[in-house]
């Protein structure tokens, strides 16, 4: 028979480890719950949200990007346009540039052509001649013979000032002249008579001398009065104001009935000669030696004009004059070119783009400018071999003229270079040439 107390002790001793473990786990749970702060829980929430955003973006990019790639491959066109001249580019790995795939490209052939070295500048159209018409006499304006904006020839009448005061002054001068002429005739007759009497010893020598002095005085008066007549005639002629040059009239500054002052600062009207028309523009000092060497040898230097946006051709002319010094503040020199302006396409103070043809290069090897790419080591092109494999070829470029770039080294005549589809190429890519 076992002792009940011993049995109960045994049962308690066997159950004690399980109770201890359960109590320990409960204590650890309570401890961990107490050690997790609100800041930590918030950080965990932020991390979970970021992970969710990354997953959503990855799903969107996978499906949408796949659709765009499918569209691109089905259309047979690149996702990006071909590289243009002057853009930083290099061999890039694209969908069409993978090994074993053929890329469709367009090519051009390097060939010799005549090219021009063009110096560009922004210019202003100015009349070849400009005259501010003014009056040389003062008086009342009575007539106007022109319409504003009309074209007039040199010598054509423009204004007329009241002539009556000037005619009266002329008549007065002529009357004084006639009076002096009568006195002179009488004095000369007396002088002849006095000389005869003096020869006969009838009068003294002093009387003869006095009479001859009077004759000389009247002759001097005659010359003075003749000058007054000439002046009065000129002033009368000035009452009719004529055009000093041929050209286009501006807006008149006075109306009939106004009192016109001689040599007024405002003037009466402006005449501009627009045929021919001049254009003034400035070029950098670095181009001065090339331009000056031709100009001072009287070699014609061609200049072409385009509108402000360089989109429309206006007219062609030649350099007329060149300033004799460089502007130290801007480092430029002023040049004036002359144009016929037969179609009246140029207007005074109009802004234009001037293209000065400084030098001409015949038999220059060139390619389309779009074929020239620029990388870290300089300019290069994609050269197509006979087996339709492309290689990257470094080149040295020169001048640029109307969409073509001069190649001074790196190519020979007949070389085929890629002009479209460049962004999908790398060295060694296979290509298919399309028109």
LINMO-V804893 format. One record per run of one state. SS is the DSSP state (alpha for helix, beta for strand, coil for the rest). FROM is the first residue (numbers start at 1). LEN is the number of residues. Records with the same first field share a line. If there is no record, write none. Layout:
SS = FROM-LEN + FROM-LEN
This chain:
coil = 1-3 + 36-2 + 76-12 + 89-6 + 98-4 + 110-1 + 134-5 + 145-6 + 153-4 + 162-2 + 200-5 + 239-1 + 243-4 + 250-9 + 261-8 + 296-6 + 307-6 + 323-4 + 328-4 + 340-11 + 372-1 + 376-2 + 385-4 + 395-1 + 402-2 + 410-6 + 421-1 + 425-5 + 434-2
alpha = 4-32 + 38-38 + 95-3 + 164-36 + 205-34 + 285-11 + 369-3 + 422-3
beta = 88-1 + 102-8 + 111-23 + 139-6 + 151-2 + 157-5 + 240-3 + 247-3 + 259-2 + 269-16 + 302-5 + 313-10 + 327-1 + 332-8 + 351-18 + 373-3 + 378-7 + 389-6 + 396-6 + 404-6 + 416-5 + 430-4
